[in-house]
């Protein structure tokens, strides 16, 4: 899905969760859906039990759980997440993901040097 080849002023994905359907056991798969100078959007699929260990990011990010269940660590807090969970994280917040079931997660990251458009 290379946006440079897209001849339309938009990108439409009919069923984003189906882009990553064959996840091997003991695996995490990721696929960049969109990347430009403002945002980077990555779709993740986790097999049950897979963990994205605690880390930080230099820019703010949004996690959207599309299907499955996970435990999401956010700083000192831990939350049970499920389809429909939406989380905004400030830059440099330690966070982690543990998949309790097969998990599909969309991660949207603001590019570090991106600035909001002026009105």
Secondary structure, DSSP 8 states (H G I E B T S, - for coil): --GGG--SSS---S-GGGGS----TT-EEEEEEEE-SSEEEEEEEE-TT-EEEEE--SS-EEEEEEESEEEEEETTEEEEEETT-EEEE-TT--EEEEESSSEEEEEEEE-TT------
